């Protein structure tokens, strides 16, 4: 049979129809399998896990839509231990069932740092070093010594702490400094400063932070010094290590330019 006669024969059209139908069936079946494997069209809105304890987030997921993986932990004394602070993908993303969710949580065990050696350093140097390793100045105590504002002893919870001692990050350190009871220091001007700024200036001026009152609630950004006692207006001077009391107001509620 010639090729032309075969191409126009009934047998050829039957085989061609079967081939077309089989091709369509195979393509359709393949697409269905791929849709099932990739969960095409089955998207979930990812919740915001911020602040939740890791062990509790399973209750937010029904039928195990997601797989949770902790990839990092950070130290934050202001947040609950094991609580979630970061997630990837971010909250409210559209994800498919079975997606891996990568989480960063607050460390359960507090981070430890080595106590630096502050002896014989100046007050400013000691404060900078403490800040760099994640420790805070608690109180300044002065003893008679010719080396003004030189660190003589470093203490933690009332006892001397030696350099290299492991201590919880964020701990408060007392400094014993050289001074003279006859020395008077000018009270600094604090009005309009944030709490961190005011505390730093008070310590650098050789004073201690006294009572702190937040009249509009505490806020690291908006709470600013509204009143200080003693005042600096009358060129007040105090002995080394004396306390300065502070009152704060929110700059959202009060115009400090008019003060």
C-alpha positions in Angstrom: 0.0 0.0 0.0 1.3 3.4 -1.0 1.9 6.1 1.7 -0.8 8.3 0.3 -3.4 5.5 0.4 -2.4 4.7 4.0 -2.7 8.3 5.1 -6.2 8.5 3.8 -7.2 5.1 5.0 -9.7 4.4 7.8 -7.0 2.4 9.7 -4.7 5.5 9.8 -7.4 7.7 11.2 -8.3 5.2 13.9 -4.7 4.9 15.0 -4.3 8.7 14.9 -7.4 9.2 17.0 -6.2 6.7 19.6 -2.8 8.4 19.7 -4.4 11.8 20.3 -6.7 10.5 23.0 -3.8 8.7 24.8 -1.7 11.9 24.6 -4.5 14.0 26.1 -5.1 11.4 28.9 -1.4 11.2 29.7 -1.0 15.0 29.8 -4.1 15.4 32.0 -3.0 12.7 34.3 0.4 14.1 34.7 -1.0 17.6 35.5 -3.3 16.1 38.1 -0.4 14.2 39.7 1.7 17.4 39.8 -1.2 19.4 41.3 -1.6 16.8 44.0 2.1 16.6 44.7 2.6 20.4 44.8 -0.8 21.1 46.5 -1.7 23.5 43.8 -4.3 26.0 45.0 -4.1 24.9 48.6 -2.5 28.0 50.2 -2.5 28.8 53.9 -2.1 32.2 55.5 0.8 32.0 57.9 0.0 33.3 61.4 2.1 35.8 63.3 3.9 33.8 66.0 5.6 36.7 67.7 5.4 36.4 71.4 4.1 32.8 71.4 6.0 30.1 73.3 7.5 27.6 70.9 5.8 24.7 72.6 2.4 26.3 72.2 2.4 27.1 68.5 1.3 23.6 67.4 -2.1 24.6 68.7 -2.3 27.3 65.9 -1.8 24.7 63.2 -4.4 22.1 62.5 -3.6 18.7 60.9 0.1 19.7 60.9 0.1 22.1 58.0 3.6 23.3 58.8 6.9 22.0 60.0 8.6 24.3 62.6 12.4 24.5 62.9 14.3 26.6 65.4 17.4 28.1 63.6 18.6 30.6 66.2 18.1 32.0 69.7 18.9 35.4 71.1 19.2 36.8 74.6 16.6 39.4 75.6 15.9 39.9 79.3 12.8 41.9 78.4 11.0 39.0 76.6 9.7 35.7 77.9 12.1 32.7 77.6 11.4 30.4 74.6 9.1 33.0 73.0 9.3 33.6 69.3 10.8 36.9 68.1 11.4 36.2 64.3 9.9 33.9 61.7 10.7 33.1 58.1 8.5 33.3 56.0 7.1 36.5 57.6 3.6 36.7 59.2 0.6 36.6 56.8 2.6 35.1 53.9 0.8 32.6 51.6 2.4 29.2 52.0 1.6 25.6 51.0 0.9 22.8 53.4 4.0 21.2 54.8 6.1 24.4 54.5 9.0 24.6 56.8 8.8 27.6 59.1 12.1 28.8 60.5 12.0 30.4 63.9 14.2 32.5 66.2 13.4 32.3 69.9 14.5 33.9 73.1 17.2 31.8 74.7 16.0 29.7 77.6 19.4 29.8 79.3 20.6 33.4 79.9 23.7 34.4 77.9 26.9 34.5 80.0 29.7 37.0 79.6 33.1 37.4 81.2 33.5 40.1 83.8 36.1 42.6 82.5 38.9 44.1 84.6 37.9 47.6 85.4 40.3 48.4 88.2 42.4 51.6 87.7 40.3 52.6 84.7 38.5 55.9 84.6 34.7 56.0 85.2 34.1 56.8 81.6 36.3 54.0 80.4 34.6 51.5 82.8 31.1 52.5 81.7 32.0 52.1 78.0 33.6 48.6 78.6 30.6 47.4 80.6 28.2 48.6 77.9 30.3 46.8 75.2 30.0 43.4 76.9 26.3 43.8 77.8 26.6 44.8 81.5 25.2 47.8 83.3 26.3 50.3 85.9 24.3 49.9 89.1 25.7 52.3 91.7 28.8 54.5 92.2 30.3 54.4 95.6 33.2 56.7 96.5 36.1 56.2 98.9 38.9 58.6 99.9 41.6 58.3 97.2 43.8 60.8 95.3 42.8 59.2 91.9 39.5 60.9 91.3 37.0 58.7 89.5 39.4 55.8 89.1 37.8 52.4 89.7 39.2 50.8 92.8 36.8 47.8 93.2 34.1 46.2 91.1 31.2 44.5 92.8 28.3 42.3 92.0 25.4 41.7 94.4 27.5 43.3 97.2 30.6 41.1 96.7 33.8 41.8 94.8 33.7 40.1 91.3 37.0 39.1 89.8 37.9 39.6 86.1 37.1 36.6 84.0 34.1 35.5 86.2 31.2 34.3 84.1 28.1 36.5 84.8 24.7 36.7 83.3 24.5 39.3 80.5 22.5 42.4 81.5 23.7 42.2 85.1 24.2 45.4 87.2 27.7 46.1 88.5 28.6 48.4 91.4 31.7 50.5 91.1 33.9 51.7 94.0 35.7 54.9 92.9 38.4 57.2 94.2 37.2 60.5 95.4 37.2 63.1 98.1 34.3 64.2 100.3 35.2 67.8 99.8 34.7 67.7 96.1 31.4 69.2 94.8 30.1 68.6 91.3 27.7 70.7 89.3 24.3 69.0 88.8 23.8 68.3 85.0 20.9 69.6 82.9 18.7 66.6 82.0 15.4 68.1 80.8 14.2 66.6 77.5 16.5 63.6 77.7 15.4 60.0 77.3 15.9 57.6 80.3 19.1 56.1 78.8 20.6 59.5 78.0 19.7 60.9 81.5 21.1 57.8 83.3 24.3 57.9 81.4 24.9 61.7 82.0 24.1 61.3 85.7 26.7 58.5 86.1 29.3 60.3 84.0 28.8 63.3 86.2 29.7 61.1 89.2 26.2 60.8 90.6 23.7 58.0 91.1 20.2 57.7 89.6 17.6 58.1 92.3 13.9 57.6 92.1 12.4 57.5 88.5 8.7 58.4 88.1 7.0 57.9 84.7 3.9 60.2 84.7 2.6 59.0 81.3 3.8 55.4 81.5 7.3 54.2 80.6 8.4 54.3 76.9 12.0 54.0 75.8 11.5 56.4 72.9 8.9 58.9 74.0 9.5 59.2 77.8 11.7 62.2 78.5 12.9 64.1 81.6 10.2 66.5 82.7 11.6 67.4 86.1 14.7 66.7 88.0 15.6 67.0 91.7 17.9 68.7 92.6 17.4 71.2 89.8 20.3 72.5 87.8 18.8 76.0 87.4 20.4 77.4 90.5 23.8 76.0 89.8 23.3 73.3 92.4 26.4 71.3 93.4 26.4 67.9 95.1 28.9 65.5 96.7 30.2 62.7 94.6 27.8 59.7 94.5 24.7 61.6 95.6 21.4 60.8 93.9 19.3 62.7 91.3 15.6 62.0 91.2 13.8 62.2 87.8 10.3 62.6 86.6 9.4 61.7 83.0 6.6 62.6 80.6 5.8 61.5 77.1 6.8 63.9 74.3 3.5 62.8 72.7 1.5 64.4 75.4 3.7 67.3 76.4 5.6 70.0 74.4 9.1 70.2 75.8 9.9 73.3 73.7 7.6 75.2 76.0 9.1 73.9 79.2 
